Amino acid sequence: RQELREVVDRKLRDDDAGLYFLPIGTVRSCFSDCVGTPRQGLLAPDTRARVDFISKVSPRALQDLEGFSHVWIIFVFHANTNSAKAGRRLSRPTDTFKATITPPAAQRRVGVLATRSPHRPNPLGLSLVALGSVDAPRRRLELRGVDLVDGTPVLDVKPFVPDYDGVPPPLPAAGGAPPGGGGGSPA
């Protein structure tokens, strides 16, 4: 155990090692594979899942969370088809990632950072889900409107605060289109 702690401490001090995060929980859902999993959970409000937290997460950490209707789940795209590449560091000038992709709903290639694709420079995801219930003694959250595969590692959970997280709709530009020229976000 001491040896593991030393390895982790050394990696955390090594600038070239990148960042190191330990999951605080795991998603349990009916979606065993990426295929068939909704692209946006809020568009599938009847879907259900739960987050089971590790024992190091105190039940008190969940205190007062039940006062929120929705939570943000920050997770790792663990079932990504290019997961072998996902662990690669982008520390050398010659390292790169696929800069453009064709999202399912798009007719053309777009920059990967302008999409919600799981094929990203870092396999991190953010999902807004409805909070069904909080079971602090069991270290568990029940969720609705999910788009997460079973076994998804959870890095963090944050409450959705409408006053801070909601963005007002853009005002129409002179030609009637939203500012920025299109408005929709590619899948």
JOPE-V242755 format. One record per run of one state. SS is the DSSP state (H for helix, E for strand, - for the rest). FROM is the first residue (numbers start at 1). LEN is the number of residues. If there is no record, write none. Layout:
SS_FROM_LEN / SS_FROM_LEN
This chain:
-_1_1 / H_2_12 / -_14_1 / H_15_3 / -_18_7 / E_25_5 / -_30_11 / H_41_3 / -_44_4 / E_48_6 / -_54_5 / H_59_4 / -_63_2 / H_65_3 / -_68_2 / E_70_7 / -_77_6 / H_83_4 / -_87_13 / E_100_2 / -_102_8 / E_110_2 / H_112_3 / -_115_9 / E_124_12 / H_136_3 / -_139_1 / E_140_5 / -_145_8 / E_153_7 / -_160_2 / H_162_4 / -_166_6 / E_172_1 / -_173_5 / E_178_1 / -_179_9
